[in-house]
Amino acid sequence: MSGFLLSLTRIGSYRSLLHAAAGAAIAVPVAPFALAVAVSFDVDSRLRALIALLALAVLMGLLGLLGPVRRLGVGLANTLLGTGVPAPERHPGAGARLRSGLWLALHTAASGILFTVLAFLGLGVLVPAVWLAGGQDRISLFWSDVPLGAWTLPFGLVAVVAALVLTAAATLGLRVGAAALLGPSAAERAALAERRAAVLAQRNRLARELHDSIGHTLTTSTLHAAAAADLVEADPAQVRRALGTIEEASRSALEDLDHVLGLLREEPAAKEPTRTLTEVDVLAVRARDAGLDVRLTVRGPVGALPATVSREGYRIVQEGLTNALRHAGPGRVDVRVEAGPDRLEIAVVNPLDGERARSGRHGLEGLAERVEALRGELAAGPDGERWRLSATIPLRAGT
């Protein structure tokens, strides 16, 4: 209760007045039809007025069944009442249309009530003002001729406070009603949750793509640039090779970046790069040029692998060599890719560097998620004095 009383001091508690004005504007084109219905009955004027109001409520409810009117109602509620109702479906179902029809009828009724409250507020100001001005002794009030006097002061105060309370209560009630009648149904909330989950999954996938591609390129380019700086005078030919590798790796990363940015902009982007295990020797060459002693062994028909499996296999080798470039101790790095009849096996093994702790866990976690999505298994960790990254991906359902 104290919270409601405190809300009377906030200007936002009277937003329902603007909302009522919008409701009245919507009802103006419909009102003549309601009057036409009312005058068709041969009854007294008071009953005819009631029939007109009922006809207006019914017609407004029917108008609210239209999809665009529902979107208009959501926009008005969010703008004028300060609600946070999510945008409705483009093609709402029957239940949503019925609820929006009820809302528009409620909106129209609330508009009429609030304008009556405004009239009451006007009386609360006008009646004491007439008595204080001393221009007349009596006034017509509520269909009666009432003498003016000191009673007009407390009457005016009560009328003003009552008008403020009713307006604030109407704002609160309309906010609750908007959330209930214009808000998403259980089915719509489930659809929204699915869309949010799909967006999050897409963002995670894009983050993994950028980590794999850009991280590998930056690591390789950094090592090549450092080597080129040391050999710029002693071995210009090696420097040219290093710069060529940096150029090639950067171009590849730009293709990946262009593809990912196109997805984020939701516009046609460059064709998705199709780097597969058929290009695994390129990764090995880059790693050798960066200073790693890489021995690559490829067995089996890697060119015949399913495209998704081959792309993920390429990323696994890329991540393994990137981590080896960052963390491997002196010695050989063994890369084995074996495509069998029922599974793909990949292993990247490099010497441990005891002086530096391993990092790059985000990349390994992303790889593990992607391998699990293919019903495979991925493991990474020390194996004696060497670090082993291995993955097994089945090629047949049920293996």
C-alpha positions in Angstrom: 0.0 0.0 0.0 2.8 2.4 0.9 4.4 1.6 -2.5 1.2 2.6 -4.3 0.9 5.8 -2.3 4.5 6.6 -3.1 3.8 6.0 -6.8 1.3 8.9 -6.7 4.3 11.3 -6.7 5.7 9.9 -9.9 4.7 11.3 -13.2 4.9 7.9 -14.8 1.9 6.8 -12.7 -0.4 8.9 -14.9 0.6 7.5 -18.3 -2.8 6.0 -18.6 -4.2 9.4 -19.5 -2.1 9.4 -22.7 -3.1 5.8 -23.3 -6.8 6.8 -22.8 -6.4 9.6 -25.4 -5.0 7.0 -27.9 -7.9 4.7 -27.2 -10.4 7.4 -27.8 -8.7 8.3 -31.1 -9.0 4.6 -32.2 -12.6 4.5 -31.2 -13.6 7.6 -33.1 -14.0 5.9 -36.5 -15.9 3.1 -34.9 -18.3 5.2 -32.8 -20.7 6.1 -35.7 -21.4 2.4 -36.3 -22.1 1.9 -32.6 -24.5 4.9 -32.6 -26.2 3.4 -35.7 -26.9 0.2 -33.8 -28.2 2.1 -30.7 -30.7 4.3 -32.7 -32.2 1.2 -34.3 -33.7 0.4 -30.9 -36.9 2.2 -29.9 -36.0 2.8 -26.2 -35.5 5.7 -23.9 -32.3 7.8 -24.2 -30.5 6.3 -21.2 -31.0 2.7 -22.4 -30.0 3.7 -25.9 -26.7 5.2 -24.5 -26.0 1.9 -22.8 -26.7 0.0 -26.0 -24.3 2.3 -27.8 -21.5 1.7 -25.3 -22.0 -2.1 -25.5 -22.0 -1.9 -29.3 -18.8 0.1 -29.2 -17.2 -2.4 -26.9 -18.2 -5.3 -29.2 -17.0 -3.5 -32.4 -13.7 -2.6 -30.8 -13.2 -6.2 -29.7 -13.8 -7.4 -33.3 -11.4 -4.8 -34.5 -8.8 -6.1 -32.1 -8.9 -9.5 -33.8 -6.9 -8.1 -36.7 -3.1 -8.8 -36.5 -2.0 -5.2 -37.3 -4.2 -3.9 -34.5 -2.5 -6.3 -32.1 0.9 -4.9 -33.1 -0.5 -1.4 -32.6 -1.8 -2.3 -29.2 1.6 -3.6 -28.1 3.4 -0.5 -29.5 1.0 1.8 -27.6 1.3 -0.1 -24.4 5.1 -0.2 -24.5 5.4 3.5 -25.4 2.6 5.1 -23.3 2.3 2.7 -20.4 6.0 1.8 -20.1 5.4 -2.0 -20.4 7.9 -4.4 -21.9 5.7 -6.6 -24.0 7.7 -8.3 -26.7 6.8 -7.8 -30.3 3.9 -10.1 -31.3 4.1 -12.8 -34.0 3.6 -11.6 -37.6 0.6 -14.0 -38.0 -0.9 -14.4 -34.5 -3.1 -17.5 -33.8 -6.7 -17.5 -32.9 -6.0 -17.4 -29.1 -3.7 -14.4 -29.5 -6.3 -12.6 -31.7 -9.0 -13.2 -29.1 -6.9 -11.8 -26.3 -6.0 -8.7 -28.4 -9.7 -8.2 -29.0 -10.4 -8.3 -25.3 -7.6 -5.9 -24.7 -8.9 -3.4 -27.2 -12.4 -3.6 -25.6 -10.8 -3.1 -22.2 -8.7 -0.2 -23.5 -11.8 1.5 -24.9 -13.7 1.0 -21.6 -10.7 2.3 -19.6 -10.5 5.4 -21.8 -14.2 6.2 -21.1 -13.7 5.8 -17.4 -10.6 7.9 -17.3 -12.2 10.7 -19.2 -15.0 10.6 -16.6 -12.3 10.8 -13.9 -10.9 13.8 -15.6 -14.4 15.4 -15.5 -14.5 14.7 -11.8 -11.1 16.3 -11.4 -12.4 19.4 -13.2 -15.3 19.6 -10.8 -12.9 19.4 -7.9 -11.1 22.5 -9.2 -14.1 24.4 -10.7 -16.5 24.2 -7.7 -14.2 25.7 -5.1 -13.0 28.3 -7.6 -16.6 29.4 -8.3 -17.4 29.7 -4.5 -14.1 31.6 -3.8 -14.7 34.0 -6.7 -18.1 34.9 -5.1 -19.8 35.3 -8.5 -22.8 33.1 -7.6 -24.5 31.3 -4.7 -25.7 28.1 -6.3 -24.4 25.6 -8.9 -25.9 22.7 -10.8 -24.1 19.6 -9.6 -25.1 16.0 -10.3 -28.4 17.0 -11.8 -29.2 19.1 -8.7 -29.2 22.8 -7.8 -26.7 22.9 -4.9 -25.9 26.0 -2.7 -22.2 26.9 -2.6 -20.4 27.1 0.7 -17.3 26.1 2.6 -18.1 22.5 1.9 -16.7 23.0 -1.6 -13.1 23.1 -0.3 -13.0 19.6 1.2 -15.1 18.4 -1.8 -12.5 19.8 -4.2 -9.6 18.2 -2.2 -11.3 14.8 -2.2 -12.2 15.0 -5.9 -8.6 15.8 -6.8 -7.1 13.1 -4.7 -9.7 10.6 -5.9 -8.9 11.5 -9.5 -5.2 11.0 -9.0 -5.6 7.7 -7.2 -8.0 6.3 -9.8 -5.6 7.4 -12.6 -2.6 5.8 -11.0 -4.6 2.6 -10.3 -5.8 2.6 -13.9 -2.1 2.8 -15.1 -1.2 -0.1 -12.9 -4.2 -2.1 -14.0 -3.6 -1.4 -17.7 0.0 -2.5 -17.4 -1.0 -5.8 -15.8 -3.7 -6.2 -18.4 -1.3 -5.5 -21.3 1.1 -8.1 -20.0 -1.7 -10.7 -19.7 -3.6 -10.0 -22.9 -0.9 -8.7 -25.3 2.0 -10.7 -23.9 3.1 -14.0 -25.5 1.1 -17.1 -24.9 2.8 -20.3 -23.6 3.3 -21.5 -27.2 4.8 -18.1 -28.2 7.1 -18.0 -25.2 8.3 -21.5 -26.1 8.9 -20.3 -29.7 10.8 -17.2 -28.4 12.9 -19.4 -26.2 13.8 -21.7 -29.1 14.8 -18.7 -31.2 17.0 -17.3 -28.4 18.6 -20.7 -28.0 19.2 -20.9 -31.8 20.8 -17.4 -31.7 23.0 -18.3 -28.8 24.0 -21.6 -30.5 24.8 -19.6 -33.7 26.9 -17.1 -31.7 28.8 -19.9 -30.0 29.5 -21.5 -33.3 30.7 -18.2 -34.8 32.9 -17.6 -31.8 34.5 -21.0 -32.2 35.1 -20.4 -35.9 36.8 -17.1 -35.2 38.9 -18.6 -32.4 40.0 -21.5 -34.6 40.8 -19.4 -37.7 42.0 -16.1 -36.3 43.8 -17.6 -33.4 45.8 -19.9 -35.6 46.6 -17.2 -38.1 47.8 -14.7 -35.4 50.0 -17.4 -33.8 51.5 -18.4 -37.1 52.0 -14.8 -38.3 53.5 -13.7 -35.0 56.1 -16.5 -35.1 56.9 -16.0 -38.7 57.2 -12.2 -38.2 59.6 -12.8 -35.3 61.7 -15.2 -37.4 61.8 -12.8 -40.4 63.0 -10.0 -38.1 65.9 -12.1 -37.0 66.8 -13.2 -40.6 66.1 -10.0 -42.5 69.8 -9.6 -43.3 71.2 -13.1 -42.9 68.7 -15.0 -45.0 66.5 -12.8 -47.3 65.1 -15.9 -49.0 63.8 -17.3 -45.7 62.3 -13.9 -44.9 60.4 -13.9 -48.2 59.1 -17.4 -47.5 58.0 -16.2 -44.0 56.2 -13.2 -45.4 54.5 -15.3 -48.1 53.2 -17.7 -45.4 51.9 -14.7 -43.4 50.2 -13.4 -46.5 48.6 -16.7 -47.2 47.4 -17.3 -43.7 46.1 -13.7 -43.4 44.1 -14.1 -46.7 42.6 -17.4 -45.4 41.6 -15.7 -42.1 40.1 -12.8 -43.9 37.9 -15.2 -45.9 36.7 -16.7 -42.6 36.1 -13.3 -41.1 34.2 -12.1 -44.1 31.9 -15.2 -43.9 31.3 -14.8 -40.1 30.6 -11.0 -40.4 28.1 -11.7 -43.2 26.3 -14.1 -40.9 26.2 -11.5 -38.1 24.8 -8.9 -40.5 22.2 -11.4 -41.7 23.0 -10.6 -45.3 24.4 -12.6 -48.2 28.1 -13.2 -47.5 31.0 -14.7 -49.2 30.8 -18.4 -49.8 31.6 -20.4 -46.6 35.2 -21.4 -46.7 35.4 -25.2 -47.3 38.7 -26.1 -45.6 38.9 -29.8 -45.1 41.4 -32.5 -44.3 42.4 -32.5 -47.9 44.3 -29.3 -47.1 45.9 -30.5 -43.9 49.3 -30.5 -45.5 49.0 -26.7 -45.8 48.7 -26.5 -42.0 51.8 -28.7 -41.6 53.8 -26.5 -44.0 52.8 -23.3 -42.2 53.8 -24.9 -38.9 57.2 -26.0 -40.3 57.9 -22.6 -41.6 57.1 -21.2 -38.2 59.8 -23.5 -36.7 58.0 -26.7 -35.7 59.4 -30.0 -36.6 56.2 -31.5 -37.9 55.8 -35.1 -39.2 52.4 -35.5 -40.9 50.9 -38.9 -41.5 47.7 -39.2 -43.5 46.1 -42.6 -44.1 42.9 -43.6 -45.8 40.6 -41.8 -48.2 40.3 -38.4 -46.5 38.9 -37.0 -49.6 35.8 -39.2 -49.3 35.0 -38.2 -45.8 31.6 -36.4 -45.2 32.0 -32.7 -45.6 31.1 -31.9 -41.9 33.5 -34.5 -40.5 36.3 -33.3 -42.8 35.8 -29.7 -41.8 35.9 -30.5 -38.1 38.9 -32.7 -38.6 40.7 -29.8 -40.2 39.9 -27.6 -37.2 41.1 -30.2 -34.8 44.5 -30.4 -36.5 44.6 -26.6 -36.7 43.9 -26.3 -33.0 46.5 -28.9 -32.2 49.2 -27.2 -34.2 48.3 -23.8 -32.9 48.7 -25.0 -29.3 52.0 -26.7 -30.3 53.3 -23.4 -31.7 52.4 -21.7 -28.5 53.4 -24.2 -25.9 55.5 -27.1 -27.3 58.9 -27.9 -26.0 61.8 -28.7 -28.4 61.3 -31.9 -30.4 59.1 -33.3 -33.1 55.4 -32.8 -33.4 53.5 -35.8 -34.8 50.3 -35.4 -36.6 48.3 -38.5 -37.6 45.1 -38.5 -39.6 43.6 -41.9 -40.4 40.3 -42.3 -42.2 39.0 -45.8 -41.7 35.9 -47.5 -43.0 33.9 -46.6 -39.8 35.7 -43.8 -38.1 38.1 -40.9 -38.4 41.0 -40.8 -35.9 43.2 -37.7 -35.4 46.1 -37.3 -33.1 48.5 -34.3 -32.6 51.3 -35.1 -30.2 54.1 -32.6 -29.2 56.7 -32.4 -26.5 55.7 -30.7 -23.2 57.3 -27.4 -22.2 57.6 -27.6 -18.4 58.4 -24.0 -17.9 55.1 -22.7 -19.2 51.5 -23.6 -18.2 49.2 -24.6 -21.1 46.4 -22.2 -22.0 43.9 -22.1 -24.8 41.2 -24.0 -23.0 38.4 -22.2 -24.8 39.6 -23.7 -28.1 39.7 -27.2 -26.7 36.2 -26.8 -25.1 34.8 -25.6 -28.4 36.4 -28.5 -30.2 35.0 -31.0 -27.7 31.4 -29.6 -28.2 31.7 -29.9 -32.0 33.2 -33.4 -31.8 30.4 -34.5 -29.4 27.8 -33.1 -31.8 29.2 -35.6 -34.3 28.9 -38.4 -31.7 32.7 -38.5 -31.4 35.1 -38.2 -28.5 38.0 -35.8 -27.9 40.7 -35.9 -25.3 43.6 -33.6 -24.5 46.2 -33.9 -21.8 49.7 -34.9 -20.8 50.9 -38.3 -22.0 54.2 -38.9 -20.3 56.6 -36.2 -21.4 54.4 -35.3 -24.3 51.0 -33.5 -24.8 48.4 -35.4 -26.8 45.3 -34.1 -28.5 43.3 -36.9 -30.0 39.8 -37.3 -31.5 37.7 -40.1 -32.8 34.6 -39.4 -34.9 32.4 -42.3 -36.1 31.4 -42.3 -39.8 28.4 -44.5 -39.5 25.2 -44.2 -37.4 25.3 -46.6 -34.5 29.1 -47.0 -34.4 
